[in-house]
C-alpha cells in the first residue's frame, strides 16, 4: 500500500507493520 498522513503531528505510513489495518483507517491519510 502507499500513501501517508499526519497523526498527532507525526507523519505515518499507510501501514506501519505494527497495525495491519494501517493508520490511514483512522488518520487524515490520503491514498
N, C-alpha and C positions, 0 to 999 in steps of 0.2 A: 504494500500500500504506500501511497505517497501523500504529501500534504503536511500540514502542521498548524499550530495555533498558539495562543497565549493562555497560560493557566497560572494564576497568582503571580503575574509578572514574569513568568519564565516561559521560554519557548519550549514547546514539547513536540515530540514526533507524533505522527498519526497512530503508531503502535510501537510502544517502547519496550516490548518484551515482558515487562512486569505486569502488563494488563492486556491480555489478548484481544479485548474488545477495542483497545485504542482509546487514547484520551479524547479523540475527536468526537466521541459519542457524548461527551459532557463538557466540552470547551468551545470556544469560538473558532474552531478549526475550519479551514476550507480545504476541499478535496480537489 
